[in-house]
Amino acid sequence: MLSGEKDFLRWTVPVFLGLPRCICISSQPRAQSLSKRTMWGINAVAALGAAFLTVGVEAGALSQAHRGYGYINYTTITGYFLQDEPSTNSTTFDYTQYNFGLINRTYPATSGWPSKNATQWQQFQAQVDALNREAPKDTVYKVMFLGRHGEGYHNAAQTFYGTPDWNCYEAELNGNATVSWFDADLDPNGIAQAETAHNYWASEFVNQKTPYPQSYYTSPLTRCLQTANITFNGLKLPKEYPFVPKVKELLREGISIHTCDRRRSKSYIHNLFPSWIIEKPFTENDELWDGVTAETTDAQNARSKKWLDEVFATDKNTWLSITSHSGEIASTLSVLGHIPFPLNTGAIIPVLIKAQYLPAADAPTPTTWAWTVSTHCAASPKTSISSLAQGCVCTGKEGAVTTPLVKVTNTRTQGPTRYPGPGFK
């Protein structure tokens, strides 16, 4: 065994055993290069950072600078956006009519400004800068623009069939004779919603001096890829902050047995947008969707916490754009401590987030959340009852079934508890 491997084992064994970690320094010189097995182990330890990240504050990012296991705690800072207020009606709220929801107010950071012509966004940006400048060590503030994709063919199909028939039968199919909703594309209405977002961003940049997103992230599902591209491609953006989004697996919709939650291949995504960044690791085929098991709310929240940790641990930028889904954004808001605020298709919600790196002793006990087996109907159901699993009352002698209605070739090889991986063990 190389000396580097010995160092690696002394460093990692306490982690896997759940013991306090110590930094051990080898008396032998480190090998010039580590073996593949050692590199695999290092990558495995990196994955553990999902639940307990080694982080510190560096230029706006909670980075792995402090070599001590800890926990990132998130808080939504309220009082800045209408979407923070319980009195705001999420069903009728239109972000394009309310300056993204930014509340007209004064800010401590701009109280002495000589100019009275500064826009609300310029003043808010100054306030965020001040919060970061005055923040204690291991604390950082970021603003996320969480955008839901435009309407997809699966959304239109649910409206057409009705929720009971959709949830219990139609959604388990790849589509009908007219359209496909497997990893659904945007429909014409969804394209129009994304174009509305594009035009609104362009107007806000000019008229309100809204800060430019400095980093872009998107779900790997097609409707989000298309929404992000239509929304931001072609805008006049600073050269230092170009629209080159990172595709993140964990930003996908809550994973159910619906085929709209199943993504296409990595090669498909790359061929669609060759210049975009696909995070590593990222499997060629979807290994998370199997048509039988579904993510629980707790499992999805754990997943949302994981991608938030990844972003806050590595991204030094303050202004972030996230293109995702209704269910995943709802989960993210829950993790951030934000009040529930369901988004209509194509809608956007900004959130001011405070992230604190806390000692490991303050972290909740890590938990691996199992998925659940979901039932559906082999034919169109008669009705649905909320007290039943999936709410399905099925016709025919088969009744409720768990067998997928479509061919599944890429399944999780170790069952649902494998997801999202060792970071939650």
FIVEX-89920 format. One record per residue (C-alpha): z, y, x; residue in one letter. Coordinates in Angstrom, 1 decimal. Layout:
N
LUMPA_Z_Y_X_roba
LUMPA_Z_Y_X_a
...
//
This chain:
425
LUMPA_Z_Y_X_roba
LUMPA_0.0_0.0_0.0_m
LUMPA_-0.9_3.4_1.3_l
LUMPA_1.9_5.9_2.0_s
LUMPA_0.3_8.1_-0.7_g
LUMPA_0.7_5.3_-3.2_e
LUMPA_4.3_4.9_-2.3_k
LUMPA_4.9_8.6_-2.8_d
LUMPA_3.1_8.4_-6.1_f
LUMPA_5.3_5.5_-7.3_l
LUMPA_8.5_7.2_-6.3_r
LUMPA_7.4_10.3_-8.2_w
LUMPA_6.2_8.5_-11.3_t
LUMPA_8.5_5.5_-12.0_v
LUMPA_11.4_7.7_-13.3_p
LUMPA_8.9_9.3_-15.6_v
LUMPA_7.7_6.1_-17.2_f
LUMPA_11.3_4.9_-17.5_l
LUMPA_12.4_8.1_-19.2_g
LUMPA_14.7_9.0_-16.4_l
LUMPA_15.3_12.5_-14.9_p
LUMPA_12.5_13.0_-12.4_r
LUMPA_13.1_13.8_-8.8_c
LUMPA_10.7_15.0_-6.2_i
LUMPA_10.7_12.5_-3.3_c
LUMPA_9.2_13.5_0.0_i
LUMPA_7.9_10.7_2.2_s
LUMPA_8.8_10.7_5.9_s
LUMPA_5.4_9.2_6.6_q
LUMPA_2.3_11.3_6.8_p
LUMPA_0.2_11.3_3.7_r
LUMPA_-3.0_9.2_3.8_a
LUMPA_-6.2_11.2_4.1_q
LUMPA_-7.5_9.9_0.8_s
LUMPA_-5.8_8.1_-2.1_l
LUMPA_-7.1_4.8_-3.4_s
LUMPA_-8.9_4.6_-6.8_k
LUMPA_-5.8_2.9_-8.2_r
LUMPA_-3.6_5.9_-7.1_t
LUMPA_-6.1_8.3_-8.6_m
LUMPA_-6.0_6.4_-11.8_w
LUMPA_-2.2_6.6_-11.8_g
LUMPA_-2.3_10.3_-11.2_i
LUMPA_-4.6_10.8_-14.1_n
LUMPA_-2.3_8.7_-16.3_a
LUMPA_0.6_10.9_-15.4_v
LUMPA_-1.5_13.9_-16.2_a
LUMPA_-1.9_12.5_-19.7_a
LUMPA_1.9_12.3_-20.1_l
LUMPA_1.9_16.1_-20.1_g
LUMPA_1.0_16.1_-23.8_a
LUMPA_4.7_15.8_-24.8_a
LUMPA_6.5_17.0_-21.7_f
LUMPA_4.4_19.5_-19.7_l
LUMPA_5.1_20.6_-16.2_t
LUMPA_4.6_24.3_-16.8_v
LUMPA_5.3_27.8_-15.7_g
LUMPA_3.8_31.3_-16.3_v
LUMPA_0.9_32.4_-14.1_e
LUMPA_-1.4_35.2_-15.2_a
LUMPA_-1.1_34.5_-18.9_g
LUMPA_-1.1_30.7_-18.7_a
LUMPA_1.7_28.2_-18.8_l
LUMPA_0.5_26.3_-15.8_s
LUMPA_1.7_23.2_-13.8_q
LUMPA_3.3_25.4_-11.1_a
LUMPA_6.9_24.4_-11.5_h
LUMPA_6.9_20.7_-11.0_r
LUMPA_9.7_20.1_-13.5_g
LUMPA_9.4_18.4_-16.8_y
LUMPA_9.8_20.7_-19.8_g
LUMPA_8.6_21.5_-23.3_y
LUMPA_6.4_24.2_-24.8_i
LUMPA_7.9_25.8_-27.9_n
LUMPA_5.6_27.8_-30.2_y
LUMPA_6.4_30.6_-32.5_t
LUMPA_4.2_32.7_-34.8_t
LUMPA_5.0_36.4_-34.4_i
LUMPA_4.8_37.8_-37.9_t
LUMPA_4.3_41.4_-39.1_g
LUMPA_0.8_41.9_-37.7_y
LUMPA_-1.5_40.1_-40.1_f
LUMPA_-1.7_39.9_-43.9_l
LUMPA_-2.0_36.2_-43.6_q
LUMPA_1.5_36.1_-42.3_d
LUMPA_2.8_37.5_-45.6_e
LUMPA_3.8_35.0_-48.4_p
LUMPA_2.5_37.5_-51.0_s
LUMPA_-1.1_37.2_-49.7_t
LUMPA_-3.2_35.0_-51.9_n
LUMPA_-5.1_32.6_-49.7_s
LUMPA_-7.5_31.5_-52.4_t
LUMPA_-9.0_34.9_-53.0_t
LUMPA_-8.4_36.5_-49.5_f
LUMPA_-11.6_37.6_-47.8_d
LUMPA_-11.1_38.4_-44.1_y
LUMPA_-14.2_40.5_-44.0_t
LUMPA_-12.6_43.0_-46.4_q
LUMPA_-9.4_43.4_-44.5_y
LUMPA_-10.2_43.9_-40.8_n
LUMPA_-9.6_40.2_-40.1_f
LUMPA_-6.2_40.8_-41.9_g
LUMPA_-4.8_43.2_-39.3_l
LUMPA_-2.1_45.3_-40.9_i
LUMPA_-2.4_49.1_-40.6_n
LUMPA_0.8_50.0_-38.7_r
LUMPA_2.2_51.8_-35.7_t
LUMPA_3.1_50.0_-32.4_y
LUMPA_5.8_50.7_-29.9_p
LUMPA_3.3_50.2_-27.1_a
LUMPA_1.1_53.1_-28.4_t
LUMPA_3.8_55.5_-29.5_s
LUMPA_3.0_57.9_-26.6_g
LUMPA_-0.7_57.6_-26.6_w
LUMPA_-2.5_61.0_-26.5_p
LUMPA_-5.5_59.8_-28.5_s
LUMPA_-5.2_59.5_-32.2_k
LUMPA_-8.6_58.0_-32.5_n
LUMPA_-7.7_54.5_-31.3_a
LUMPA_-8.5_51.8_-33.8_t
LUMPA_-5.9_49.4_-35.1_q
LUMPA_-7.3_46.6_-32.9_w
LUMPA_-7.1_48.8_-29.8_q
LUMPA_-3.5_49.5_-30.6_q
LUMPA_-2.7_45.9_-31.4_f
LUMPA_-4.4_44.9_-28.1_q
LUMPA_-2.1_47.3_-26.3_a
LUMPA_0.9_45.8_-28.1_q
LUMPA_-0.1_42.3_-27.0_v
LUMPA_-0.6_43.4_-23.5_d
LUMPA_2.8_45.0_-23.5_a
LUMPA_4.4_41.8_-24.9_l
LUMPA_2.9_39.8_-22.0_n
LUMPA_3.8_42.4_-19.5_r
LUMPA_7.4_42.6_-20.6_e
LUMPA_7.8_38.9_-21.4_a
LUMPA_10.5_36.9_-19.5_p
LUMPA_9.5_34.2_-17.0_k
LUMPA_7.9_31.1_-18.7_d
LUMPA_6.9_33.0_-21.8_t
LUMPA_3.4_34.0_-22.8_v
LUMPA_1.7_35.5_-25.8_y
LUMPA_-1.8_34.7_-27.0_k
LUMPA_-4.0_35.6_-30.0_v
LUMPA_-6.0_32.8_-31.6_m
LUMPA_-8.8_33.3_-34.1_f
LUMPA_-8.8_30.0_-36.0_l
LUMPA_-12.1_29.7_-37.8_g
LUMPA_-12.9_27.0_-40.4_r
LUMPA_-16.5_25.6_-40.3_h
LUMPA_-18.9_26.7_-43.0_g
LUMPA_-19.5_24.5_-46.0_e
LUMPA_-20.9_21.1_-45.1_g
LUMPA_-22.8_18.6_-47.2_y
LUMPA_-19.6_16.6_-47.6_h
LUMPA_-17.9_19.6_-49.2_n
LUMPA_-20.7_20.0_-51.7_a
LUMPA_-20.6_16.2_-52.4_a
LUMPA_-16.9_16.4_-53.2_q
LUMPA_-17.6_19.1_-55.7_t
LUMPA_-20.5_17.2_-57.2_f
LUMPA_-18.7_13.8_-57.6_y
LUMPA_-15.2_15.1_-58.3_g
LUMPA_-12.2_14.5_-56.1_t
LUMPA_-11.2_11.0_-57.5_p
LUMPA_-14.6_9.5_-57.1_d
LUMPA_-15.1_11.2_-53.8_w
LUMPA_-11.8_10.1_-52.2_n
LUMPA_-11.9_6.6_-53.5_c
LUMPA_-15.5_5.6_-53.1_y
LUMPA_-18.2_8.1_-52.2_e
LUMPA_-16.5_9.5_-49.1_a
LUMPA_-16.4_6.0_-47.6_e
LUMPA_-20.2_5.9_-47.7_l
LUMPA_-22.5_7.6_-45.2_n
LUMPA_-24.2_9.5_-47.9_g
LUMPA_-26.4_9.0_-51.0_n
LUMPA_-30.2_8.9_-51.5_a
LUMPA_-30.5_12.6_-51.0_t
LUMPA_-28.2_13.7_-48.1_v
LUMPA_-25.9_12.3_-45.4_s
LUMPA_-22.3_13.3_-45.1_w
LUMPA_-21.4_11.1_-42.1_f
LUMPA_-20.4_13.8_-39.5_d
LUMPA_-21.8_16.3_-42.0_a
LUMPA_-24.2_19.1_-41.1_d
LUMPA_-23.8_22.6_-42.6_l
LUMPA_-25.6_23.0_-45.9_d
LUMPA_-27.4_26.3_-46.7_p
LUMPA_-24.3_27.9_-48.1_n
LUMPA_-22.4_26.9_-44.9_g
LUMPA_-25.1_28.4_-42.7_i
LUMPA_-24.9_31.6_-44.7_a
LUMPA_-21.1_31.7_-44.2_q
LUMPA_-21.5_31.3_-40.5_a
LUMPA_-24.1_34.1_-40.5_e
LUMPA_-21.6_36.3_-42.3_t
LUMPA_-19.0_35.6_-39.6_a
LUMPA_-21.6_36.5_-36.9_h
LUMPA_-22.5_39.8_-38.6_n
LUMPA_-18.8_40.6_-39.1_y
LUMPA_-17.9_40.0_-35.5_w
LUMPA_-20.8_42.2_-34.4_a
LUMPA_-19.6_45.0_-36.7_s
LUMPA_-16.0_44.6_-35.6_e
LUMPA_-16.8_44.8_-31.9_f
LUMPA_-18.6_48.1_-32.4_v
LUMPA_-16.6_49.8_-35.2_n
LUMPA_-13.0_48.5_-34.7_q
LUMPA_-13.2_47.7_-30.9_k
LUMPA_-11.9_44.2_-31.7_t
LUMPA_-11.1_42.4_-28.5_p
LUMPA_-13.8_39.9_-27.4_y
LUMPA_-12.7_36.3_-27.4_p
LUMPA_-12.2_35.3_-23.8_q
LUMPA_-12.4_31.6_-24.3_s
LUMPA_-14.1_29.5_-27.0_y
LUMPA_-13.1_26.0_-28.2_y
LUMPA_-14.6_23.8_-30.9_t
LUMPA_-14.2_20.5_-32.7_s
LUMPA_-16.8_17.9_-31.7_p
LUMPA_-17.9_17.4_-35.3_l
LUMPA_-21.4_18.7_-36.1_t
LUMPA_-20.4_21.2_-38.7_r
LUMPA_-18.1_23.0_-36.3_c
LUMPA_-20.6_22.9_-33.4_l
LUMPA_-23.2_24.5_-35.8_q
LUMPA_-20.7_27.1_-37.1_t
LUMPA_-19.6_28.1_-33.6_a
LUMPA_-23.2_28.4_-32.5_n
LUMPA_-24.3_30.5_-35.4_i
LUMPA_-21.2_32.7_-35.3_t
LUMPA_-21.2_33.6_-31.6_f
LUMPA_-24.6_32.9_-30.1_n
LUMPA_-26.6_36.1_-29.8_g
LUMPA_-23.7_38.5_-30.0_l
LUMPA_-23.5_41.2_-27.3_k
LUMPA_-20.6_39.8_-25.2_l
LUMPA_-19.2_40.9_-21.9_p
LUMPA_-20.7_39.0_-18.9_k
LUMPA_-17.2_37.9_-17.8_e
LUMPA_-16.6_36.3_-21.2_y
LUMPA_-19.8_34.5_-22.2_p
LUMPA_-20.1_32.2_-25.2_f
LUMPA_-19.8_28.8_-23.5_v
LUMPA_-17.4_26.8_-25.7_p
LUMPA_-15.4_23.8_-24.6_k
LUMPA_-15.7_20.8_-27.0_v
LUMPA_-12.3_19.3_-27.5_k
LUMPA_-11.8_15.9_-29.1_e
LUMPA_-8.4_16.8_-30.6_l
LUMPA_-9.7_19.8_-32.5_l
LUMPA_-11.5_17.4_-34.9_r
LUMPA_-10.5_17.1_-38.6_e
LUMPA_-7.6_14.9_-39.7_g
LUMPA_-8.9_11.3_-39.2_i
LUMPA_-9.2_9.5_-42.5_s
LUMPA_-11.5_6.7_-43.7_i
LUMPA_-14.0_9.2_-44.9_h
LUMPA_-17.2_9.1_-42.9_t
LUMPA_-17.3_12.9_-42.6_c
LUMPA_-14.4_12.5_-40.2_d
LUMPA_-16.4_10.2_-37.8_r
LUMPA_-18.1_12.0_-34.9_r
LUMPA_-21.4_11.3_-33.3_r
LUMPA_-21.8_10.4_-29.7_s
LUMPA_-21.1_12.5_-26.6_k
LUMPA_-24.8_12.3_-25.7_s
LUMPA_-25.7_13.7_-29.1_y
LUMPA_-23.4_16.7_-28.6_i
LUMPA_-24.8_17.3_-25.1_h
LUMPA_-28.4_17.1_-26.2_n
LUMPA_-27.6_19.5_-29.1_l
LUMPA_-26.0_22.1_-26.8_f
LUMPA_-26.6_21.2_-23.1_p
LUMPA_-24.9_24.3_-21.7_s
LUMPA_-21.6_23.7_-23.5_w
LUMPA_-18.6_22.2_-21.8_i
LUMPA_-17.5_18.8_-23.0_i
LUMPA_-13.9_18.2_-21.9_e
LUMPA_-13.0_15.3_-19.7_k
LUMPA_-12.2_12.6_-20.6_p
LUMPA_-14.4_12.3_-23.6_f
LUMPA_-15.7_8.9_-24.8_t
LUMPA_-19.4_8.3_-25.4_e
LUMPA_-18.7_6.9_-28.9_n
LUMPA_-16.0_7.7_-31.4_d
LUMPA_-13.1_5.3_-30.6_e
LUMPA_-10.6_6.9_-33.0_l
LUMPA_-12.3_6.4_-36.4_w
LUMPA_-12.4_2.8_-37.7_d
LUMPA_-12.9_3.1_-41.5_g
LUMPA_-9.6_1.3_-42.1_v
LUMPA_-6.7_3.3_-40.8_t
LUMPA_-5.9_7.0_-41.3_a
LUMPA_-3.9_9.6_-39.4_e
LUMPA_-0.5_10.5_-41.0_t
LUMPA_0.6_14.1_-41.2_t
LUMPA_3.1_13.5_-38.4_d
LUMPA_0.5_11.9_-36.2_a
LUMPA_-1.9_14.8_-36.7_q
LUMPA_0.8_17.4_-36.0_n
LUMPA_1.6_15.5_-32.8_a
LUMPA_-2.1_15.7_-31.9_r
LUMPA_-2.2_19.4_-32.7_s
LUMPA_0.7_20.0_-30.4_k
LUMPA_-1.1_18.1_-27.7_k
LUMPA_-4.2_20.2_-27.7_w
LUMPA_-2.1_23.4_-28.0_l
LUMPA_-0.2_22.3_-24.9_d
LUMPA_-3.4_21.6_-23.1_e
LUMPA_-4.8_25.0_-23.8_v
LUMPA_-1.6_27.0_-23.1_f
LUMPA_-1.1_25.0_-19.9_a
LUMPA_-4.5_25.7_-18.5_t
LUMPA_-6.1_28.8_-20.0_d
LUMPA_-5.0_32.1_-18.5_k
LUMPA_-6.9_34.1_-21.2_n
LUMPA_-5.1_35.8_-24.1_t
LUMPA_-7.8_36.1_-26.8_w
LUMPA_-9.1_32.7_-27.9_l
LUMPA_-11.6_31.5_-30.5_s
LUMPA_-11.0_28.1_-32.1_i
LUMPA_-13.6_26.5_-34.5_t
LUMPA_-12.1_23.7_-36.4_s
LUMPA_-11.4_22.3_-39.9_h
LUMPA_-9.2_23.0_-42.9_s
LUMPA_-6.9_20.1_-42.3_g
LUMPA_-6.6_20.6_-38.6_e
LUMPA_-6.0_24.3_-38.9_i
LUMPA_-3.3_23.6_-41.5_a
LUMPA_-1.7_21.2_-39.0_s
LUMPA_-2.0_23.7_-36.2_t
LUMPA_-0.4_26.5_-38.3_l
LUMPA_2.5_24.1_-39.1_s
LUMPA_3.1_23.4_-35.4_v
LUMPA_3.0_27.1_-34.7_l
LUMPA_5.6_27.8_-37.4_g
LUMPA_3.1_29.8_-39.5_h
LUMPA_3.4_29.8_-43.3_i
LUMPA_0.8_27.6_-45.1_p
LUMPA_-2.5_29.5_-45.5_f
LUMPA_-5.4_27.2_-46.6_p
LUMPA_-8.7_28.5_-45.5_l
LUMPA_-11.9_28.6_-47.5_n
LUMPA_-15.0_27.3_-45.8_t
LUMPA_-16.2_29.8_-43.2_g
LUMPA_-12.9_31.8_-43.2_a
LUMPA_-11.1_33.0_-40.1_i
LUMPA_-7.3_33.6_-39.5_i
LUMPA_-5.9_35.3_-36.5_p
LUMPA_-2.4_34.3_-35.3_v
LUMPA_-0.2_36.0_-32.6_l
LUMPA_1.6_33.2_-30.8_i
LUMPA_4.6_33.2_-28.5_k
LUMPA_4.8_30.2_-26.2_a
LUMPA_8.0_29.4_-24.3_q
LUMPA_8.5_26.8_-21.6_y
LUMPA_11.9_25.3_-22.2_l
LUMPA_13.8_22.7_-20.2_p
LUMPA_13.2_19.1_-21.1_a
LUMPA_16.7_18.9_-22.5_a
LUMPA_15.7_21.2_-25.3_d
LUMPA_12.7_19.1_-26.3_a
LUMPA_12.7_16.8_-29.4_p
LUMPA_12.7_13.1_-28.7_t
LUMPA_9.1_11.9_-28.1_p
LUMPA_7.7_9.7_-30.9_t
LUMPA_4.6_7.6_-31.2_t
LUMPA_3.4_7.9_-34.8_w
LUMPA_1.6_4.9_-36.3_a
LUMPA_-1.4_5.4_-38.6_w
LUMPA_-1.6_3.9_-42.1_t
LUMPA_-4.0_1.5_-43.6_v
LUMPA_-5.9_3.2_-46.5_s
LUMPA_-7.3_1.6_-49.6_t
LUMPA_-10.5_2.6_-51.4_h
LUMPA_-12.7_1.1_-54.1_c
LUMPA_-15.7_-1.2_-53.7_a
LUMPA_-17.3_0.7_-56.6_a
LUMPA_-16.9_4.1_-58.3_s
LUMPA_-13.4_4.3_-59.7_p
LUMPA_-12.4_5.1_-63.3_k
LUMPA_-9.7_7.6_-62.4_t
LUMPA_-7.0_8.3_-59.9_s
LUMPA_-3.2_8.5_-60.1_i
LUMPA_-1.3_10.6_-57.5_s
LUMPA_1.5_8.1_-57.3_s
LUMPA_-0.8_5.4_-55.9_l
LUMPA_-2.0_5.0_-52.4_a
LUMPA_-5.2_7.1_-52.2_q
LUMPA_-4.7_7.7_-55.9_g
LUMPA_-7.4_5.1_-56.7_c
LUMPA_-7.7_3.1_-59.9_v
LUMPA_-10.7_0.8_-59.1_c
LUMPA_-13.1_-0.9_-61.5_t
LUMPA_-14.4_-4.5_-61.0_g
LUMPA_-12.6_-7.7_-60.0_k
LUMPA_-12.1_-6.7_-56.4_e
LUMPA_-9.8_-3.7_-57.1_g
LUMPA_-8.7_-1.7_-54.2_a
LUMPA_-10.0_-2.8_-50.8_v
LUMPA_-9.5_-1.9_-47.1_t
LUMPA_-12.8_-3.3_-45.8_t
LUMPA_-15.1_-0.4_-44.7_p
LUMPA_-18.2_0.2_-46.9_l
LUMPA_-20.3_1.1_-43.8_v
LUMPA_-20.9_-0.8_-40.6_k
LUMPA_-18.4_0.0_-37.9_v
LUMPA_-19.2_-0.8_-34.3_t
LUMPA_-16.9_1.5_-32.3_n
LUMPA_-13.3_0.9_-33.2_t
LUMPA_-10.0_1.4_-31.5_r
LUMPA_-9.3_-1.8_-29.5_t
LUMPA_-5.5_-1.6_-29.6_q
LUMPA_-4.8_-0.4_-33.1_g
LUMPA_-3.9_3.0_-34.6_p
LUMPA_-0.8_3.6_-32.5_t
LUMPA_-2.9_3.9_-29.4_r
LUMPA_-3.8_7.4_-30.5_y
LUMPA_-3.4_10.0_-29.1_p
LUMPA_-2.3_8.1_-26.1_g
LUMPA_0.5_7.7_-23.5_p
LUMPA_1.4_11.3_-23.7_g
LUMPA_3.4_10.6_-26.8_f
LUMPA_5.2_7.5_-25.6_k
//
